[in-house]
């Protein structure tokens, strides 16, 4: 077996000369796996480090069918949470009769980027990743890859960076300009295209020693722009071709920036540097800011909006991704959604580099040796159609359900839920206005337990049995719904709340009219998703039940439900997971024939008025669609 060889730059070629490297990775339809959760095999070849394949168990495999025999010499892997985990694995090739292990090792544990694993060239039509779990940040038997690439030829001739001399040889700078901390006060030096392609500056804008990243450095005594008191060595997004400044609307189209970078140096006294940001007009919208070891997402003037980690170490490479659409900014760190920020403006643009948050008044010594520094390995932007124009994890986009109806709710406000969209409990059970009896008389459902803040609906289940309940103000036969939600226990003991998304019959008689609990599980920390679809005209309450495991319900997922004259269909993260149709007999009607119903969101109390484990059910958005 080959020994462990892991690099992110160029590798030394094998002893026998090989032609230049050529990628032969197959498309999504030729990728299969022994097992997966909602993170399906196709995600490993979609070109997006923000998606992944995940399969549980020692020996879980991912197979790539090349379609024809190729002389494969190396495979590139990007591990999920690759900066803190080492995937343990074998690479196997099909020899026509059996699988042959051609490589055995592990990923580096220091990078979420693609890493190259070379072996003696082998002629094969199929390559398989055989997973043995991971080590590093704990241990586990999950096998998760964000990307896989299969290559022929000499690994040393591959396109990935390494040995570059100019920043433009590492990054595509076609649609950028760079602002440097040199020149005149209030009017720093800026380099535009086409000059930028051949430009480098030592030490403020140059390729790093390894030749695989661009180094951006800004000293505390550097020249600043007219609107800032802090120096920067930073790229600013431009129109196509890089000559004119660009701007775009956060409410029209989809705008994505993905940057793989590392903070490598902080100024003294005030150790703060911004590594990427979205700017709007004359002010910051949101930025990624390192302060000491604390890595923060800012929101306008709120520096401490969302803490990603408090133990970041200089040199750790990570991937940051902004996805802006529909008045929202979704911010991902190493593939995980960290926060969503509401923002409506038409003067936005992306920036990336080193924006040092210190100057000679706030840091010492006042010299070029006191600086902030960032290294960027990869940087891409897209608008509308490419690389982020359509989110395949949403069933509505994948299957083209059209425009959400006005009854939909993005929760872009603060306070109680919108009364034009939602009904809440009424009455005064227990002496509190806006409360009535809970599920089966257990505790109370109260209006006070469903509130909106920072773009999120939070339904609160309390230890005393008070919980939330919402009914969408729309009754129809047939429709489509998609909800982004998650849940978690916030207490340590007690009876468990049950989160649900369901269609409840307008008439209230579920034995006569049916009930569609298309998301239902019995523990907010559950690792499985359940659904229960009740037949109409069924006095004995006949139903269909399904489970999807594993599924971490404490993480954000997109849950969708389609109710048509033909069937009931459920989706998770854009993938169909159940379908039921017809089924009428002497004890029940066809499952899809509820006369009329409405969407409910519930956190049900099955315990009583005390002894319940506190929990929250969080909803990012609810979108409703017609079936036509």
N, C-alpha and C positions, 0 to 999 in steps of 0.2 A: 504493500500500500504506500501511497505517496505520503510524505511527511507534511506537517502543517505549514502552509505558506499563505499569509494574509497580507495583502497590500491594498492601498487605495490609490496609489500612483501606478507607474509602469512597473511591470515585472521583468526580470531577466528572462530571455527566451530560452527554450529547451535546447538540448545539445544539437538536435537535428534542425536545420533551418526550416522555417515555416513561412508561408505567404503571409501578407498583412492580414490582420484580424478582420473577420466578417461576422456580424451578428446573425444567428439563424433561429432566434427565439420564435416559436410559433404563436399564433393568435389565441384568443381566449377560448375558442371552441375546441382547441387541441390540448387543453390543460385540464387534468382531472386529479382527484385526490381520494385517498382512502376514507377520509372523514373531514368534516369542516363544520364550523358553527355558521353564523350569518356572514362571516368573512370568508367568501367563497374562493375557489381556486382561480377563477378568472382575474381576481384582483391582483394576483402576483405578476401579471403581464400587461397591466393597463397603463404603465408609464407614470404612475402616481404613487409617490412614497407615502401619501396620506391614507392609502387603503392597504389591506393585507389579506392574505390567506392565513387561517388559523385552524389547526387540527390537534386534537388532544390525544395523548398516549405515546408511550415509547414504541416507535415503529410506524407512526403515522407518516404517510408519504404524499408527495406532490409529484405528478408525472407530466412531462412535456413531450408530446408526440411531434417529432420534427417533420413527418410526412415522407421523408426520403432519407437515405443514408448520408450522413455528413461526417467529416473528420473533426470531431469536437476536441478542443484542447483546453478549454477553461470555461468555468461557469461563474457568473457574478451574482452575489446574493446581498440583499439588504435586509437586515434583521429588524423586526419590530422591537422598539425600545432598545435599539442596538448600542446606545451609549452606556447602558447599565446591565445588559444581558449578553451572555455568550451562548449562541445556539450551538448545540452539540449535534453533529450530523454525519452522514455519509452521502457521497455522490455516487450514483450507480448508472451504468450504461447497459443497454440491452444488447446481447451478443447474438440474438436470433433464437436462443433456446433458454437463456437464463439471465438474471441480473448479475453483473460484475461490479464490485466496488472499485472505483478508480481513485477515490479520494476519501479520506477520513480526517475530521478535525473539528474546528469550532470557529465561529466568528470572533472578531477581535474584542468585543465588549466596549470599544471606544468610539464607535461610529454608527450612525443610522444610515449612512450612505452605502452605495454599492461597493462591495469588496470582492476582489478577484481571487479565485481558487483554481490553480493550474495543476494539470496532471499530464502524463504521457498521452499524446493524441490517440484517440480511439475512434474507429468507424462505427457509427451507431445511428439508429433512427429514433431512439427514445432515450431520454435522460430522466433520472428520478432522484429527488431529494428525499432521503430517508432520515426522519427526525428522531432524536433521542432527548427531546426536551431542552432545557436551558439551565445555565448556571450564572452566577454573578449577583444580581439583585434578588437574593433568595434562590430557590430552586423550584423547578416545576416540570410537568410533563406536557406543557403546551408547546407546540411548534408553530411559530408565526413568522412569516416572511412578507415584507412589503413589496419587494420586487425580485424577479429572477430573470437573468439573461443567459443565453447559451451562445458560445462563440467558437469559431474555428480560427486557425492561424496562430501567429505569434502574439502572445499576450503583451509583449513589449511594444507592439505597433497599434494597440487599441486606442480609440479616441479619448478615453478618460484622461484627466489632466496629469501632468507630471513632466518636469523638465522644461516647462514653459519659461519664456523670458519676458514677455509682455503681458500686461493684464488682459488684453483682448484675446490672447491665446488660451486663457483660462475661462473667461466669461464672455458671453455674447453682449457686447456693449453698443450694438447697433442703435438702440433706442434710448440711450442715456447720455447725460453729461456728467462731469465730475466737478465738484467744488473743493478747492484745496485751501489749507490754512496759511497761504502765502499771498503776497500782493500788497494792495493798499487797504488800510483800515476802512471797513464798510464796503469795500469793493474787492473781494478776494479773487484770486485767479480761478477761472473756469475754462475747462477744455471741452470743446464740442466735437461732434463728428463733422468731417471725416478725420480730423486730427487725433481724436481720442484712440482710434485703432492702433496708432503707432506710438502712443504716449506712455511714459512711465516716469515716476518721480521718486528719487531716493531721498528721504525715507518715507514719504507720505502716501505714495500710491505706487506700489510695486508688487511683483510676484514674490512670494515667500521663499525661504531657503529650499524647501522641498519641491518647489515648482508646481504645486498643486492647488494654490489658493492665491487670492489677491489680498495684500496687506494694506489696510487703511489706517493711517495714524494721524492724530490731531493733538499737538502739544498745547498745554495750558496758555502759552504765550503766543498762540497762533492768531492770525488775522481772522476776523469774524465778518459775517454778512451784516447788512444794515439792520435787519430785524432781530438780531440775536447778540448776546454778549458772550456766547460760547463758540469755540472753534470747531471746525468739522473738516473731515476728508470723506466726502459722501457723494454717492450717485443720486441723481434726480431723474425721474422718468421723463421722457421726451416723446414727441410725435414720431411716427415712423420715419426712420432716417436720421434721427437724433439732432436735427437743427433747430426745431421750435419746441417750446414747452407745451405740454399736454395737460389736460384735465378731463375728468369724467364724473358722471353722476352715480351716486351710491344707490339710487332708486331705479335705475334703468340699466339692464344688462347685468352681466356677471363679470367681475374683475378680480383676478387672482395674481398674487405674488408668492412665490416659493423661494426661500433663501436657505441655503445650508452654510452655516458659519460657526465661528467660535470667537468669544472674547479672549484676548490674549494679554492685555495689559490695562491697568487702571491708574489714573492719576493719584497722587498722594493727597492726604487731608480730606478731599472730597472725591472718593473713589467711585465715580459714576460715569457710565458711557451708554449712549443709545446706539443699538445695532441695526435697527430697521424701524420704519414708521410709515404711517399714512398721514399725509398732510392735506389740509383743506384750506384754500384761500390763504390767509395770513397766520394760521394757527395750526398746532398739532391736533390731529384727531385721536390717534392712538400710537403708542411707541413701545418697543421692547427695550427695557432699561435695566441694566445691571448696576446694582448698588452694593458694593462689597461682594458678598456671596448670595445676595438676594436678587432673584430675577423676577422683574415685575412687568406686567402689562399695564400701561397707563391709559387713562380715558380723559381726554382734553386736559384740564389743569389738575386732575386727580392723579397724582403720581403713584399712589398705592391703591390702584383699582383692583388688580388681581395678582396674587402671588403664585408664580409657577413653582418655584423651589427656593429654599433658603440655604442650600448648600451647593450652589454652582461653583465649579472649580475652573479656573482659567485654563483654556485650551480644550475644554470639552466641546466637541462638535455636536450641533443639534440642527434640526430642521424646523423652520418657522413658516407657516402658511397663512396668508390672509385670503379670505374669500368674501367678497363684498357683493351683495345682491339684495334687492327688495328692501332697501333701507336698513340692512343689518350687516355688521362686520363679524364674521366668524373667524376666530383666531385659534389655530392648531399648533401644538408643540409636539414634535416627534410623532405626528399622526393623531394625537388625541385632542379633541376639542376642549380648550381651556375656558373660553368665555365668549359670549355674544354681546356686541355693543350696538345699540340703536343709533343710527346716524343718517340724516337726510341732507345732502348737499351736492352741488353739481360742480365743485371746483377742486376735486380730489386728485392726488397723484401719489405714487409710491416713491420711497427713498430707502437707501441701504448703504451702510458703511460705518464709519466711526464719528459720532457726534458727541464729543467730550463735554460732559456737564460740569466743567470746572474751568476757571480762568485764574489769572494772577492775583485777583482779589480774594479768591476763595480757596487757593491751593498754593503750596510752595514746595520746592523752589520754583521760581518763575523762570523756567528754562525749557528748551526743546527736549531735555531729557526727562521731563515730567509730562506724561502723555497718556491718552487713551488709545487703544488699538483693537481692531477687529480684523479677522481673516475670513474671507468669503470663498468657499469652494465652488458653489453653484448658485445661480440666480436666474429665475425665469419669471416672466409676466405674461398674462394673456387677458384678452377682453372678449366677452361674449362667447363665440363659438368654440374656441380651442382651449383645452386644458382647464376646464372649470366652467364652460358655458352651460353644461347640463350635468346635474348631479344624479348619477345613476343609483345612488343610495336612496333616492326618493322615488316611490312607485309612480307618483304623478308625473314626474319628468320622464322617467324611463318609458312609460306607456302613454305619454302625451294626453293627459286628462284635461288639458286646457287651463283656463284661468280660474283661480279660486273664486267662489261666490263671496259676496259682501258679508255674509254671516261668519266668514272665517276670521280668525283672531291671531295677530302677530304679537299681542301683549306688549305693544310699544307705548305703554302709558304706566302710570303709577297709582296704586290705590285699590279699591274694590274692582271686581270684574265689570266689564261693560254691560250695563243692563239691557242694551238693545240686542245683545248677542246671547246673554246667559240669564237663566233664572236661577235663583239661589233659595235656600230654605227660608220660610217665613214662619210666623207664629212666635210664641214666647214660652216654649217648653223650658222648664227649669228657671223661669223668671228672666231669661235673656231674650231680647228682641232678635228675631231672625234665626231662631232655632226650632227644630222639630225633632221627633223621635228618630233615632238611628236605625240602621238595618236590623230587622227583627226585634226592634225595641231596645237594642244595645246602645247605650249612651245617646248622644245627640248629633244631628247634622246641623251645622251652623254656618251662616253666611260669613261670619268673621274669620272662618278658617280657610278662606280662599282669597288670596290677595296677589297683586301684581307689583313687581318691582324689578328694575334693571332688566327688562325684557323677558322676565320669567314669571309664569303663574306658579305659585307655591300653594299646595293644598296641605294643610297641617293636621296631623293626627296627634292628639294630646294624650297624656297619661290618664286623664280623667274620662276618656271616652268621647270627647268632643272632636269632631272631624268635619271634613268638607264634602260638598256635593254640588255638582253643576249640571244643568240641563240646557242644551243648546236650543235657542228659540226658533226651531225649524222642524216641522213635522211633514214628512213625505214618505211615499213608498218609493224605494230605490234611491241610490246615491253612492257617492264615494267620499271617504274621509281619510286624512293622513295626519298623524300627530307625532311630534317629536317629544319624547318624555323619558324620565328616569325616576328612580325612587331610592330611598335608603332609610334604614332605622337610625334614629338619633338618640335612642335610649338603649340600655344594656339588658333589660329584662321585661317580661310581661307578655301578654297575648299579642299576636301579630295582626297588624292591619292588612287588608287585602286591596291592592290597587286594581282598578278596572277602567277600561274604555268599552262602552257597550251601546247597542241600539235597543232602547226600551220601547215597547209598544205604546202608541198614543193612547189607547183605551185602558192601558194599565193591566189588562188581564193576560199575563204571559202564557198561561195554559191554553188559552183560546187563540192568542195571536202570535205567540213565539217570543223569543228573546235572544239577542245575538251578543254574547260576551266575547268579543273578538280579541281582547287583551284581558286576562285575569290570572293573577297568581297570588299565593297565600303568604308571601313574606316579602317586604320591600327590599330585602337583601338577596332575593332569590337568584339562583343560577340557572333557572329554567323559566321559560315563558309558557303560559297555558291559554287555551281558548275553549269556550263551551257554547255550542250553537244549539238552541232549544227549538224543537219543531213546533209549529203552530198546530192548533186543533189536536192537542195531545194531552188528555186529562191525566195521564200517567207521567207527564213531563219527560218524554223521550228526548234525548239530546246526543250530539256528537262532541266528544272531547279529544283534544290533541295537545301534545307537549312538544316544545322545541328546546333541546338541551345539547350542549351547555349554552347558556345565554345570560350574560351578566346584566341583570336588570338595574344595577346601580350606575351603569354607563348610559350615555345618550344613545337612543335608537329611534329610527323612524318606523312607526307602526301604521299600516294602511289597511283599509277594509273597503271592499267593493261589493255592493248589493245590487244585483240586476235581476230582471225577470228570469234569467237562466241559472244563476248560481250565487253562492256566497264565497268570496275569495279573500284570503288574508295575506299580507305581505310584511316582511321585516327587512328594513334597509334595502328596499327595492326588489327583494327576491320573494317569489311566491312560496308560502309555507303551508297553506291548506286551501282546499277547494271542496265545497259540498253543493250538491244539486239534487233536486227532486226528492225521492225517497218516500213518497206517500204510500200508506197502506191503511188497513182498517183501524189502526191506532193513532194515526197522525196524518197531517197534510204535507205537501211538499215543503222542504225546509226554507225555501226562499220566498214564501208567500205571505209573510206578515203584511197585514193591510196598510199599516202606516206606523212610523216610529221616529224617534229622535235620539240624538247623541247625548249620552251621559258620561261624565267623568266623575269617578267616585273613589274614595279611600275608605273602604267599609270596615266597620267595627264588628267583629264576630265574638267579642269577649264580654262587654258589659260597661258599667259606669266607672270602673276602676281596674287597676292591674293591667293596663294596656301599654305596650311598648311604644313610646313616641316615635313618629316617623314623618317623613315628608314625601309628597308626590309632586314632582316638578314637571312643568310643561313649557317647552320653548315656543311652540306655535301649534295651532289647529287650523287645518285647511279643508274646506268642504267643496265638493265638485258635483255638477250634474252628470248623469250618465250619458247624455246625448253629446 
